[in-house]
Amino acid sequence: MNATPETLVATQPTEETQETGREIVRFARRLHATTPDWESYFREVLGMAGIARRLCPTEAELAQFEQTTQYLEIQEMLADLRQSGPLPAPEDQEKIRVITVRMPSSMHELLKSESFEKKTTMNKLCISKLLQVIADPLIPSVAHRAAKAEKKGSEADL
């Protein structure tokens, strides 16, 4: 499916989603007030076993929550901790994983330039970008690419 303005319009969160969001943000505010390191905050609030995923167990519920002002507030608290919060204690620090991302050199140059302009590292900039919500229609999938190739093959047979 191609991304169009209509497919990217956020649906209004339901009252139930708003209430769930209020519960999540109350927890997030209390945790933020203790000034944890950002990794612990992320893990407890937005991580796989965090409160957001416990209270929004389906992808649809999580996507709805990500459209709320409460989610934006959590993102702002996370950014605050990444900017000025303490470093994780060695015993609390999660194991660091490394991924390799293949991208065109023009994109790499853009990230390099942007990180220089923002006076940050490319790693911090990329983590910030990874923490943002992306509309599903903007995420290419392997299944979509395979279906597109299959359709192209079928048309060639005609």
C-alpha positions in Angstrom: 0.0 0.0 0.0 1.4 3.4 -1.0 1.4 6.1 1.7 -1.0 8.9 1.0 -2.1 11.8 3.2 -5.3 9.8 4.0 -3.4 6.7 5.2 -1.1 8.9 7.3 -3.8 10.7 9.2 -3.9 9.7 12.8 -7.1 8.4 14.1 -8.5 10.0 17.2 -7.7 7.9 20.3 -10.8 6.5 22.0 -11.7 7.6 25.5 -10.5 4.2 26.7 -7.1 4.8 25.0 -7.0 8.2 26.6 -7.6 6.8 30.1 -4.9 4.1 29.5 -2.6 6.9 28.4 -3.3 8.8 31.5 -2.4 5.8 33.6 0.8 5.2 31.7 1.9 8.8 31.9 1.2 8.9 35.7 3.6 6.0 36.1 6.1 7.7 33.7 6.0 11.0 35.6 6.6 9.3 38.9 9.5 7.4 37.5 10.9 10.5 35.8 10.8 12.3 39.1 13.3 9.8 40.5 15.7 10.8 37.8 16.6 7.4 36.5 19.0 6.8 33.7 17.3 6.9 30.3 17.8 3.2 29.5 16.0 2.2 32.7 13.2 4.7 32.0 12.8 3.4 28.4 12.8 -0.2 29.6 10.2 0.4 32.4 7.9 2.6 30.3 8.2 1.8 26.6 10.3 -1.4 26.6 9.0 -4.9 25.7 7.9 -5.5 29.3 7.2 -1.9 30.1 3.9 -0.5 31.3 2.9 0.8 27.9 3.0 -2.7 26.3 1.4 -4.3 29.4 -1.6 -1.9 29.2 -1.7 -1.8 25.4 -1.0 -5.5 24.5 -2.1 -5.4 20.9 -0.4 -3.5 18.0 -3.7 -1.6 17.4 -3.9 -0.5 21.1 -0.2 0.5 21.1 -0.6 2.4 17.8 -3.6 4.3 19.3 -1.6 5.2 22.4 1.3 6.5 20.3 -1.1 9.1 18.9 -1.9 10.6 22.3 -0.6 13.7 24.0 0.5 11.4 26.8 2.8 9.5 24.5 4.3 12.8 23.4 4.9 13.8 27.0 6.7 10.5 27.6 8.9 11.1 24.6 9.8 14.5 26.0 10.6 13.0 29.4 12.8 10.4 27.7 14.6 13.1 25.7 15.1 15.1 29.0 16.8 12.1 30.6 18.9 11.4 27.5 20.1 15.0 27.6 20.7 15.5 31.3 20.0 12.4 33.3 22.6 10.2 35.0 24.5 7.5 33.2 23.4 4.0 34.1 25.4 2.4 36.9 27.5 -0.4 35.4 25.5 -3.1 37.2 22.2 -1.6 35.8 23.4 -1.0 32.3 21.8 -3.1 29.7 24.1 -5.1 27.3 24.8 -2.9 24.3 23.8 -4.4 21.0 25.3 -3.3 17.7 23.4 -3.3 14.4 24.7 -2.5 10.9 22.4 -0.3 8.8 22.9 -0.3 5.1 22.1 3.0 3.5 23.1 5.1 0.5 26.1 7.3 1.1 23.9 10.4 0.5 21.8 9.4 3.5 25.0 8.8 5.6 26.3 12.2 4.6 23.0 13.8 5.6 23.1 12.1 9.0 26.7 13.2 9.5 25.9 16.8 8.6 22.8 16.8 10.8 24.6 15.4 13.8 27.4 18.0 13.3 24.8 20.8 13.1 23.0 19.6 16.3 26.4 19.1 18.0 25.7 15.5 18.9 27.1 12.1 17.7 25.6 10.2 14.8 24.8 7.4 17.3 22.8 9.7 19.5 21.0 11.2 16.5 20.1 7.8 15.1 18.8 6.6 18.5 16.7 9.7 18.7 15.3 9.0 15.3 14.7 5.3 16.2 12.6 6.4 19.2 10.1 8.2 17.0 6.8 6.7 15.8 6.6 6.0 12.1 3.3 5.4 10.3 3.0 1.8 9.1 2.4 2.7 5.5 5.9 4.3 5.5 7.6 1.1 6.5 8.5 -1.2 3.6 7.9 -4.8 4.3 9.4 -7.9 2.7 5.9 -9.3 2.0 5.0 -6.1 0.1 8.1 -6.2 -2.0 7.5 -9.9 -2.8 3.9 -9.2 -3.8 5.0 -6.3 -6.0 7.6 -8.6 -7.7 5.0 -11.3 -8.2 2.5 -8.9 -9.7 5.2 -7.5 -12.1 6.0 -11.2 -13.1 2.3 -11.8 -13.8 2.0 -8.8 -16.0 5.1 -9.9 -18.0 3.3 -13.2 -18.7 0.4 -11.3 -20.3 
